[in-house]
Amino acid sequence: MCTSFIERRDSVFVAMNFDNNGMPFNLKKDLKSFVVFVDGGRGKYPSFGVNSDGTFINNLMVDSNGKGLYKRASKKVTHTSKLVGDVLDRIIEPDEINRYLENIEVVNGPDFSVHNMIVDRHGNVWVVEPGRGVICSPTKETPYFVMTNFSLCDYKESGELKGDGIDRYKTAKKLLDKPDNLDVGAAFQILEAVKQSSGEWTTSFSMVYSQKESSVYYCVNGDFKNISRHSFT
């Protein structure tokens, strides 16, 4: 059901496995952005990606707490998928993210419950969980940050890990705890360690963004031996 992490010790790397249950998806890439669109039954919407400014955003499934449910968009309300598009299209600029999230309610799309992770080029992180809240994690707070499919707001409040993706979360954290400086290859090794190969959800797309190289490395269907590269320069 997806795993994402950021490493921000010396350079910023953002990595993600898109675990899919058969939903159609496609990749759109150019010199402005690298975006994966997913069709969850109501048409294709941007699900995750990174733009040429180095801002990354995704949406990952999370258990609903009965709040943050769909409502019509307005000047005070936006949907998680629109948030993804607006960040990647730079309608919301990186230096406006804090102010934007303080002044708008982010809700889920119909029939979905997700949370978003936003990462700017400096490694600052925002986690947006409709109906729960927003977590801000500045670059210097931790050397890395991991998100899977349980609520990080609930975890921050209770200190208890509950929900889907705990094993993948623990595996990624254990590997990121190693003192070695991360590179693209090591990031893919972590993604391979947390990939899902059986069951309803299987790893369909994996990516690593290197801020220093201004490039995205990616592969499909868990084939970590065949890596492609997309450069923004």
N, C-alpha and C positions, 0 to 999 in steps of 0.2 A: 504493500500500500504506500510505498515511497519512503525514501530516506534522503535527507539533505544535511550537509554540514559545511561549515566555513572554517578555514585555517587562517590565522591572522598574526602569526608570530613576527616573521620578517617580511613576508609578502602575502598578498591576499589570494587565496584559492577558494573557489566555491564549487561544491560537487553535489550531484544529485542522481539518484536512481528513480526513474519513473516506473513504478510497478502498476501493471495494467490488468484489467479483467476483461479485455476484449474490446474496449472502446476504440473506435477509429481515431487516429491522430495523424498529424502531418507537421513537418518542419518547414518554417519559412526563415530564410537567412539572407541578409544583405549587409552592406557596410554600416547600417544603422542599428540593426538588432538581430538577435538569434532567438526565435520564439517557437515553441511547440504548442500547437492548437489541438484541443481534444474535443471530441463530440460525445457528450454525456447523455445524448438523447434529445437535446433541444438545439442542435446546431453546434458548429465549431466555435469555441471560444479560446482565447489565449490562456494557457495553464501555467507555463513557466518559461523562463528565458532570461537573457541578459542583453543590455543595449551597449552601444559603443562608448558610452560614458562610464561603463563598468558597474551599472546598477543591475542587480539581480532580484527577481521576485518569483515566488512559486505559490501554488496552493496545494495542500496535502489534506487528505481525508482525516477527520477527527470525529470522535463521538460527540453527538449533540448533547447539550445540557438543557435543551428545551427553550433556549433563548437564542437571540441573534437570527431568528427565522426570517425568511424572505418577506420583504415589503417593497413597495414601489420606490424606485430611485427618485431623489429630489435634491434640492440644494443642501440638505442636511443628511442625506442617506445615499450610500453607494453600495454596490454589490462586490463580492470578492473578485469575480472575474473582470469586472470593470476596473477595479483597483489594479489588477495585473496589467491590463492594457494601458491604463493611464500612466503607470510608472514606466513601463517599457517604451511608450511613445513620448515620454518626457513632458506629458501634460502636467504631471506632478514632478517638479525638479527635486534632485536629492536634498538640497538645502531647505526644501519646503515640507519634507516628510513629517517632521515633528508637528509643525503647526497644522498641517492638513489632518493628521490623525487625531489631534486634539479637538478639531472642530467639525468632524463628520462621524456619523455612525456607519460602520461597515457591517453589512448583513450578508447572509448566505444567499445563493441563488435557489430557485425552487428545487425541492427534493434533495438538497445536498447540505452537508455540514463539513466545512473545511477550515483550515487556518493557513495564513500566509506568512512566509518569511521574506523580508526585504533586507538586502545587503547593499550598502553603497561601496564605492571604489576604495574607501579608506578602511573598510571592514566593520563599520558600525552596523548593528543588526536591530531590526524591529520585527517582532512577532505579533501578528494581528489575529485575535481569536474572537469572532463574532459572538456576542452574548457573554463574553468573559472579560475581555480587556486587551490591553496592549503591553508588551514587554519591550523595553529598550535596553540594549546591551552595547555600550560604547566599546570601541576598538580595544582599549587597554584593560577592559574588565576581565577578560579571560583570553587564553591563547587560541581557543576554538569555540565553536558553538554547533550543537547538533539538534535536529528536529526530525521526528518521525511522525507517528499517528496518534499519540496521546496528547492531552492538553498540557502545555507548558505552564499556563496560568494556574491550573489546578495543582500541578506539581510544585510550583513556586509557593503557593499558599499552604499546602498540606505537608510538603516534603515527602509525599508518598507517590511512587510510580504506579499509575493505574491506567489501563487501556491497551490499545494495540501498538505494536512496534517497540516494546520495551527491550526485547532481546537484541534487535538491530541497533537500538540506541546505545545499549551497554557495549556491544561489540565495537561500534564506531568510536565511542569514548575511550575504550581501552587502547585501541590502536593510535588514536590521536594523543594519548598521554605520553607516548614515546617522545623523548627529547629531540630526536632527529628532525632536521628541517624538512618540511614537506616539499615534494615536487609533483609534477603531473602524474608520473608513473606511480608514486606512492599513493596519491589520491585515488587512482583507479584500483589499486590493490585493496583499499578500504571499501570502495564500492563493490568490488567483487566479493569481499568477505560478507557483505550484508545483502547481496542479491537474493532474489526469490526465484527459484527454479521450478517449483511445483505448487499445486493448489490453485485457488481461484485467481490469485494475484501473482503475476510473474513479471520479472524485470524486462521491459520492452525498450527502454532508452536510458542511456547513461551519459552524463556530461561532466566535464571539469572545466571551469573558467579560470584562466591565469591572468590576473590583473596586470602583472609585469609584462607579459607577452601580448596583452590585449587580444587574446585568442581563446576560442572554445574548442576543446577536444571532446569527441563524442563517439559512441558506438551504439548499435542496435541489438536487441534480443540477447543481451548478456554476452555478446561476443567481444570479450576484452582483448582479443589478439588482433582485432581489426579496428584500429582507431583512426578516425578522420579528424581533420583540423579545419576550423574556420577562423580566419583572421579579420579583425576590424581595421587593419592598416594596409 
